[in-house]
Amino acid sequence: MTTVELPLSAVVVCEANRTRADLYGLWLEGYDDRRALTAAQFAEAFDAGVAVLVLDDSFGDGARDPILDRVASEAAHCRVLGIRDRSSGDPVAGYDRELERPVFEADLASCVETLSCRANYHLLLDRYYRTTALISTYEWRASDDPADEERYERLVDRAERLQEYLNGLRPRMSDADVRAVAESIAVSDVADVDAEQSTESKYRPDECAQCGQDWSESVDGGDAAAKLGAYVWRCANCGHVDMRADPNHRHVSYSSR
């Protein structure tokens, strides 16, 4: 996993018109704004620490698709704000939000704030899922090595810190934002790690802490809660993600076999 500094605050503005690029940068005060006037400059400015990409639809003379491909492959958490002409046709699949020209300061600032929160929430959730999956693995694969207990304790501490960070970020986001992030995260790797740990389900809450939905009842003919990772569930009714490390914060137990 690539190491990046949290919270993510970098915003790359891809705009061939220098005047507009400079103006957007002034409007994004408080962010680490990086401006790219060419595709080559974008290649230098973009990395896994970028939270939001502001992409003019005509940038780079047809470079849009390669840029979106790089974002998807190198920084899945990064959100893309597309700037388009009013008459440019159907929405672009790779854009998370779109603004039509002329762009106004309040609209740009609001969209970047929303997408920045989504990007940070995405990265934190992904790390939380992977950490709790490792916690679960240690609990089910006890070892006589004292170093394993130290690693386990570090994982529990990390999960608690990540959850505190997520809880602090959540009030700045709408339910729709949280739902969009939870649904966008690929959890196949996490699911593979703990696919055989079905007994974990006994720790699943009985209802959603956000909307009160009874998770023993179906929603629209399906499960009321979807398991996303070790000790992580998403409410099918409101999209709230319930995250918890081992409820009892158990230590790895050792036994002779």
Kinemage of the C-alpha trace (Angstrom):
@kinemage 1
@onewidth
@group {chain A} dominant
@subgroup {mainchain}
@vectorlist {calphas} color= white
{ca met a 1} P 0.000 0.000 0.000
{ca thr a 2} L 1.400 3.393 -0.955
{ca thr a 3} L 2.167 5.611 2.041
{ca val a 4} L 0.453 8.984 1.868
{ca glu a 5} L 0.027 11.712 4.440
{ca leu a 6} L -3.462 12.161 5.893
{ca pro a 7} L -5.577 14.116 5.442
{ca leu a 8} L -5.222 14.298 1.692
{ca ser a 9} L -5.200 17.970 0.716
{ca ala a 10} L -3.693 18.047 -2.781
{ca val a 11} L -5.845 19.217 -5.700
{ca val a 12} L -4.538 19.068 -9.271
{ca val a 13} L -6.107 21.605 -11.645
{ca cys a 14} L -5.780 20.560 -15.294
{ca glu a 15} L -6.607 23.660 -17.315
{ca ala a 16} L -4.791 24.738 -20.479
{ca asn a 17} L -5.841 28.356 -19.998
{ca arg a 18} L -3.323 29.814 -17.544
{ca thr a 19} L -5.634 32.623 -16.444
{ca arg a 20} L -8.431 30.202 -15.501
{ca ala a 21} L -5.964 27.809 -13.878
{ca asp a 22} L -4.569 30.620 -11.707
{ca leu a 23} L -8.077 31.773 -10.826
{ca tyr a 24} L -9.162 28.276 -9.774
{ca gly a 25} L -6.029 28.055 -7.636
{ca leu a 26} L -6.926 31.294 -5.860
{ca trp a 27} L -10.408 29.970 -5.184
{ca leu a 28} L -9.009 26.781 -3.643
{ca glu a 29} L -7.216 28.492 -0.786
{ca gly a 30} L -6.412 26.014 1.966
{ca tyr a 31} L -5.641 23.159 -0.410
{ca asp a 32} L -2.297 22.119 -1.815
{ca asp a 33} L -3.242 23.198 -5.336
{ca arg a 34} L -1.078 22.004 -8.212
{ca arg a 35} L -1.671 23.433 -11.670
{ca ala a 36} L -1.074 21.589 -14.921
{ca leu a 37} L -1.262 23.411 -18.237
{ca thr a 38} L -0.152 20.393 -20.290
{ca ala a 39} L -0.409 16.609 -20.132
{ca ala a 40} L 3.295 16.463 -19.296
{ca gln a 41} L 2.758 18.776 -16.333
{ca phe a 42} L -0.124 16.611 -15.159
{ca ala a 43} L 2.164 13.557 -15.252
{ca glu a 44} L 4.545 15.360 -12.892
{ca ala a 45} L 1.889 16.819 -10.598
{ca phe a 46} L -0.249 13.732 -10.030
{ca asp a 47} L 0.513 11.125 -7.371
{ca ala a 48} L -1.292 8.943 -4.832
{ca gly a 49} L -1.560 11.878 -2.415
{ca val a 50} L -4.000 13.778 -4.618
{ca ala a 51} L -7.547 14.027 -3.273
{ca val a 52} L -9.280 15.826 -6.145
{ca leu a 53} L -8.546 16.301 -9.832
{ca val a 54} L -10.195 19.299 -11.512
{ca leu a 55} L -10.163 18.391 -15.189
{ca asp a 56} L -11.164 20.679 -18.019
{ca asp a 57} L -12.951 18.519 -20.567
{ca ser a 58} L -10.838 19.835 -23.444
{ca phe a 59} L -7.534 19.614 -21.580
{ca gly a 60} L -4.503 18.105 -23.281
{ca asp a 61} L -5.958 17.744 -26.766
{ca gly a 62} L -7.651 14.406 -26.149
{ca ala a 63} L -5.664 13.424 -23.048
{ca arg a 64} L -8.771 13.052 -20.884
{ca asp a 65} L -9.145 9.271 -21.121
{ca pro a 66} L -5.469 8.474 -20.365
{ca ile a 67} L -5.667 10.857 -17.406
{ca leu a 68} L -8.789 9.173 -16.049
{ca asp a 69} L -7.163 5.765 -16.546
{ca arg a 70} L -4.146 6.837 -14.514
{ca val a 71} L -6.333 8.167 -11.721
{ca ala a 72} L -8.283 4.902 -11.562
{ca ser a 73} L -5.160 2.731 -11.540
{ca glu a 74} L -2.894 4.749 -9.233
{ca ala a 75} L -5.264 6.536 -6.832
{ca ala a 76} L -8.694 4.913 -6.645
{ca his a 77} L -9.620 7.267 -3.805
{ca cys a 78} L -9.060 10.396 -5.952
{ca arg a 79} L -12.271 12.113 -7.054
{ca val a 80} L -12.600 13.877 -10.400
{ca leu a 81} L -14.432 17.149 -11.000
{ca gly a 82} L -15.047 17.676 -14.715
{ca ile a 83} L -15.403 21.143 -16.210
{ca arg a 84} L -17.513 21.063 -19.370
{ca asp a 85} L -19.308 23.202 -21.913
{ca arg a 86} L -23.064 23.336 -21.520
{ca ser a 87} L -23.573 21.674 -24.898
{ca ser a 88} L -20.926 18.931 -24.604
{ca gly a 89} L -23.353 16.013 -24.464
{ca asp a 90} L -23.821 13.138 -22.037
{ca pro a 91} L -22.079 13.006 -18.630
{ca val a 92} L -18.607 11.455 -18.580
{ca ala a 93} L -18.409 8.142 -16.713
{ca gly a 94} L -15.076 8.995 -15.097
{ca tyr a 95} L -16.325 12.194 -13.471
{ca asp a 96} L -17.631 12.192 -9.896
{ca arg a 97} L -19.059 15.689 -10.288
{ca glu a 98} L -19.414 18.090 -13.217
{ca leu a 99} L -19.568 21.868 -13.529
{ca glu a 100} L -20.559 23.753 -16.651
{ca arg a 101} L -18.786 26.862 -17.831
{ca pro a 102} L -18.764 29.571 -16.693
{ca val a 103} L -17.501 28.245 -13.337
{ca phe a 104} L -18.185 30.296 -10.218
{ca glu a 105} L -16.098 30.357 -7.060
{ca ala a 106} L -18.784 29.087 -4.686
{ca asp a 107} L -19.623 26.139 -6.936
{ca leu a 108} L -15.999 25.126 -7.415
{ca ala a 109} L -15.164 25.422 -3.720
{ca ser a 110} L -18.266 23.448 -2.701
{ca cys a 111} L -17.611 20.625 -5.172
{ca val a 112} L -13.941 20.320 -4.220
{ca glu a 113} L -14.831 20.253 -0.505
{ca thr a 114} L -17.365 17.464 -1.061
{ca leu a 115} L -15.025 15.423 -3.230
{ca ser a 116} L -12.096 15.953 -0.865
{ca cys a 117} L -14.157 14.513 1.985
{ca arg a 118} L -15.098 11.559 -0.201
{ca ala a 119} L -11.472 10.943 -1.138
{ca asn a 120} L -10.295 10.964 2.465
{ca tyr a 121} L -13.208 8.805 3.617
{ca his a 122} L -12.488 6.323 0.828
{ca leu a 123} L -8.821 5.993 1.743
{ca leu a 124} L -9.578 5.681 5.456
{ca leu a 125} L -12.282 3.065 4.907
{ca asp a 126} L -10.004 1.042 2.681
{ca arg a 127} L -7.271 1.080 5.328
{ca tyr a 128} L -9.781 0.254 8.045
{ca tyr a 129} L -11.122 -2.757 6.131
{ca arg a 130} L -7.645 -4.111 5.512
{ca thr a 131} L -6.576 -3.545 9.123
{ca thr a 132} L -9.585 -5.306 10.617
{ca ala a 133} L -9.107 -8.192 8.199
{ca leu a 134} L -5.566 -8.617 9.520
{ca ile a 135} L -6.848 -8.370 13.096
{ca ser a 136} L -9.298 -11.152 12.401
{ca thr a 137} L -6.542 -13.269 10.859
{ca tyr a 138} L -4.398 -12.951 13.983
{ca glu a 139} L -7.341 -13.917 16.179
{ca trp a 140} L -7.997 -17.074 14.207
{ca arg a 141} L -4.384 -18.088 13.678
{ca ala a 142} L -2.852 -18.050 17.150
{ca ser a 143} L 0.919 -18.284 17.418
{ca asp a 144} L 3.495 -18.935 20.129
{ca asp a 145} L 5.584 -16.027 18.846
{ca pro a 146} L 5.359 -13.034 21.262
{ca ala a 147} L 6.053 -10.759 18.297
{ca asp a 148} L 2.642 -11.724 16.932
{ca glu a 149} L 0.947 -10.248 19.990
{ca glu a 150} L 2.864 -6.993 19.517
{ca arg a 151} L 1.814 -6.815 15.870
{ca tyr a 152} L -1.763 -7.575 16.862
{ca glu a 153} L -1.782 -4.745 19.413
{ca arg a 154} L -0.416 -2.334 16.812
{ca leu a 155} L -3.190 -3.360 14.403
{ca val a 156} L -5.877 -2.783 17.050
{ca asp a 157} L -4.413 0.631 17.853
{ca arg a 158} L -4.351 1.480 14.146
{ca ala a 159} L -7.982 0.414 13.690
{ca glu a 160} L -9.049 2.577 16.622
{ca arg a 161} L -7.185 5.607 15.254
{ca leu a 162} L -8.696 5.121 11.814
{ca gln a 163} L -12.185 4.832 13.267
{ca glu a 164} L -11.718 8.020 15.292
{ca tyr a 165} L -10.617 9.800 12.131
{ca leu a 166} L -13.615 8.447 10.211
{ca asn a 167} L -15.994 9.493 12.980
{ca gly a 168} L -14.559 13.003 12.840
{ca leu a 169} L -14.948 13.227 9.072
{ca arg a 170} L -18.462 11.753 8.909
{ca pro a 171} L -20.396 14.871 10.103
{ca arg a 172} L -19.008 16.807 7.129
{ca met a 173} L -20.571 14.349 4.698
{ca ser a 174} L -24.113 13.588 3.605
{ca asp a 175} L -25.584 10.080 3.719
{ca ala a 176} L -25.384 10.028 -0.090
{ca asp a 177} L -21.660 10.825 0.046
{ca val a 178} L -20.986 8.021 2.531
{ca arg a 179} L -23.065 5.578 0.492
{ca ala a 180} L -21.230 6.510 -2.696
{ca val a 181} L -17.855 5.924 -1.069
{ca ala a 182} L -18.810 2.609 0.525
{ca glu a 183} L -20.189 1.294 -2.751
{ca ser a 184} L -17.102 2.369 -4.706
{ca ile a 185} L -14.562 0.485 -2.620
{ca ala a 186} L -13.438 -2.878 -3.990
{ca val a 187} L -13.307 -5.279 -1.062
{ca ser a 188} L -12.528 -8.528 -2.899
{ca asp a 189} L -9.057 -8.709 -1.346
{ca val a 190} L -10.503 -8.268 2.122
{ca ala a 191} L -13.242 -10.803 1.477
{ca asp a 192} L -10.657 -13.378 0.400
{ca val a 193} L -8.735 -12.945 3.628
{ca asp a 194} L -11.600 -13.752 5.946
{ca ala a 195} L -13.954 -15.745 3.745
{ca glu a 196} L -13.831 -18.671 6.167
{ca gln a 197} L -14.452 -16.609 9.292
{ca ser a 198} L -18.223 -16.818 9.264
{ca thr a 199} L -18.478 -16.935 13.065
{ca glu a 200} L -17.681 -13.223 13.040
{ca ser a 201} L -21.315 -12.636 12.108
{ca lys a 202} L -22.317 -13.088 15.748
{ca tyr a 203} L -20.750 -9.672 16.391
{ca arg a 204} L -22.922 -7.970 13.775
{ca pro a 205} L -25.181 -5.296 15.309
{ca asp a 206} L -28.913 -6.030 15.370
{ca glu a 207} L -29.826 -2.717 13.779
{ca cys a 208} L -28.353 0.287 11.997
{ca ala a 209} L -26.952 2.893 14.382
{ca gln a 210} L -27.846 5.629 11.881
{ca cys a 211} L -31.428 4.913 10.764
{ca gly a 212} L -32.524 2.148 13.158
{ca gln a 213} L -33.212 -0.379 10.373
{ca asp a 214} L -33.666 -3.897 11.796
{ca trp a 215} L -30.878 -5.919 10.203
{ca ser a 216} L -32.714 -9.169 10.784
{ca glu a 217} L -35.351 -8.056 8.271
{ca ser a 218} L -34.826 -7.924 4.504
{ca val a 219} L -34.715 -4.657 2.548
{ca asp a 220} L -36.172 -4.720 -0.968
{ca gly a 221} L -35.941 -8.487 -0.940
{ca gly a 222} L -32.237 -8.563 -0.004
{ca asp a 223} L -30.090 -8.547 3.123
{ca ala a 224} L -30.506 -5.503 5.348
{ca ala a 225} L -26.762 -5.282 5.934
{ca ala a 226} L -23.899 -6.076 3.575
{ca lys a 227} L -20.638 -7.332 5.052
{ca leu a 228} L -17.771 -5.273 3.626
{ca gly a 229} L -14.857 -6.602 5.647
{ca ala a 230} L -13.842 -7.929 9.039
{ca tyr a 231} L -16.264 -6.363 11.554
{ca val a 232} L -17.538 -3.915 8.922
{ca trp a 233} L -21.130 -3.755 7.624
{ca arg a 234} L -23.099 -1.354 5.422
{ca cys a 235} L -26.794 -0.676 5.957
{ca ala a 236} L -28.797 -1.389 2.806
{ca asn a 237} L -31.410 1.154 3.858
{ca cys a 238} L -29.349 4.323 4.454
{ca gly a 239} L -25.807 3.347 3.464
{ca his a 240} L -24.331 3.899 6.944
{ca val a 241} L -21.130 1.930 7.506
{ca asp a 242} L -20.771 0.308 10.934
{ca met a 243} L -17.105 -0.244 11.716
{ca arg a 244} L -15.678 -1.934 14.742
{ca ala a 245} L -12.582 -3.899 15.604
{ca asp a 246} L -12.973 -7.015 17.734
{ca pro a 247} L -15.743 -5.927 20.170
{ca asn a 248} L -13.866 -7.231 23.201
{ca his a 249} L -10.430 -6.120 21.961
{ca arg a 250} L -9.214 -9.628 22.621
{ca his a 251} L -5.540 -10.421 22.626
{ca val a 252} L -4.147 -13.208 20.501
{ca ser a 253} L -4.388 -16.301 22.654
{ca tyr a 254} L -1.593 -18.823 22.746
{ca ser a 255} L -1.929 -22.533 23.233
{ca ser a 256} L 0.149 -25.638 22.732
{ca arg a 257} L -1.131 -27.905 19.994
